[in-house]
Amino acid sequence: MTLIKGTFTYSSGEEYHGEWKEVFGIHMVQHCHHYEGEFVQGKFQGVGVFTRCDGMKFEGEFKNGRVEGYGLLTFPDGLHGHPRNEGVFENNRLCKREKCQAVIQRAQASAKSARGLSL
């Protein structure tokens, strides 16, 4: 199987950087928000890291393009809140506090893999 590295720019100005035929990549939204991690059919799916323009970051699981599953929320000041915003997220909201270090580590590894594909 031949893999192609490249950049796809949507008409909205959003960009996808990565390898085609693989599930890793980087998705930038108007050169500000960005996602590094796994994709399925063009949507955030699996594990990865989403960072907003203001520095707020979510490291964890995504389903169908949304924060969904285990993960950790980090605020722009680098803190995680008190109590810590770590656990199970549904519909982009924390619904159950629970430690999930293994998922966070997988998300960070996925983001690192995606960065390795960048041109």
HUBELWO-V244803 format. One record per residue. N is the residue number from 1. PHI is phi as a letter, one per 20 degrees, with the letter a starting at -180 (NA if undefined). D_LAST is the distance of its C-alpha to the last C-alpha in whole Angstrom. Layout:
n->N phi->PHI d_last->D_LAST
n->N phi->PHI d_last->D_LAST
This chain:
n->1 phi->NA d_last->20
n->2 phi->e d_last->17
n->3 phi->d d_last->14
n->4 phi->d d_last->11
n->5 phi->e d_last->7
n->6 phi->a d_last->7
n->7 phi->c d_last->8
n->8 phi->d d_last->12
n->9 phi->d d_last->14
n->10 phi->f d_last->17
n->11 phi->f d_last->20
n->12 phi->f d_last->21
n->13 phi->n d_last->18
n->14 phi->f d_last->16
n->15 phi->c d_last->12
n->16 phi->d d_last->11
n->17 phi->d d_last->7
n->18 phi->r d_last->8
n->19 phi->e d_last->10
n->20 phi->e d_last->13
n->21 phi->n d_last->16
n->22 phi->c d_last->15
n->23 phi->d d_last->16
n->24 phi->d d_last->13
n->25 phi->r d_last->11
n->26 phi->c d_last->11
n->27 phi->d d_last->13
n->28 phi->d d_last->14
n->29 phi->d d_last->17
n->30 phi->l d_last->18
n->31 phi->l d_last->15
n->32 phi->c d_last->18
n->33 phi->f d_last->18
n->34 phi->b d_last->16
n->35 phi->c d_last->16
n->36 phi->c d_last->14
n->37 phi->r d_last->15
n->38 phi->e d_last->17
n->39 phi->c d_last->18
n->40 phi->c d_last->21
n->41 phi->l d_last->21
n->42 phi->m d_last->19
n->43 phi->d d_last->20
n->44 phi->f d_last->20
n->45 phi->b d_last->22
n->46 phi->o d_last->23
n->47 phi->d d_last->21
n->48 phi->r d_last->19
n->49 phi->c d_last->19
n->50 phi->d d_last->19
n->51 phi->c d_last->20
n->52 phi->e d_last->22
n->53 phi->g d_last->22
n->54 phi->e d_last->25
n->55 phi->n d_last->23
n->56 phi->f d_last->25
n->57 phi->c d_last->23
n->58 phi->c d_last->24
n->59 phi->d d_last->23
n->60 phi->r d_last->24
n->61 phi->e d_last->25
n->62 phi->c d_last->24
n->63 phi->c d_last->26
n->64 phi->l d_last->26
n->65 phi->n d_last->23
n->66 phi->c d_last->26
n->67 phi->f d_last->27
n->68 phi->a d_last->29
n->69 phi->p d_last->30
n->70 phi->f d_last->30
n->71 phi->r d_last->28
n->72 phi->c d_last->28
n->73 phi->d d_last->28
n->74 phi->d d_last->27
n->75 phi->f d_last->29
n->76 phi->g d_last->27
n->77 phi->e d_last->30
n->78 phi->n d_last->28
n->79 phi->e d_last->31
n->80 phi->d d_last->32
n->81 phi->n d_last->35
n->82 phi->c d_last->39
n->83 phi->f d_last->39
n->84 phi->g d_last->36
n->85 phi->e d_last->34
n->86 phi->c d_last->33
n->87 phi->q d_last->34
n->88 phi->e d_last->34
n->89 phi->d d_last->32
n->90 phi->c d_last->33
n->91 phi->l d_last->33
n->92 phi->m d_last->30
n->93 phi->c d_last->33
n->94 phi->f d_last->35
n->95 phi->d d_last->38
n->96 phi->b d_last->38
n->97 phi->f d_last->38
n->98 phi->a d_last->37
n->99 phi->f d_last->35
n->100 phi->b d_last->32
n->101 phi->g d_last->30
n->102 phi->f d_last->29
n->103 phi->f d_last->27
n->104 phi->f d_last->25
n->105 phi->f d_last->24
n->106 phi->f d_last->23
n->107 phi->f d_last->21
n->108 phi->f d_last->19
n->109 phi->f d_last->18
n->110 phi->f d_last->17
n->111 phi->f d_last->15
n->112 phi->f d_last->14
n->113 phi->f d_last->13
n->114 phi->f d_last->11
n->115 phi->f d_last->9
n->116 phi->f d_last->8
n->117 phi->e d_last->6
n->118 phi->g d_last->4
n->119 phi->e d_last->0
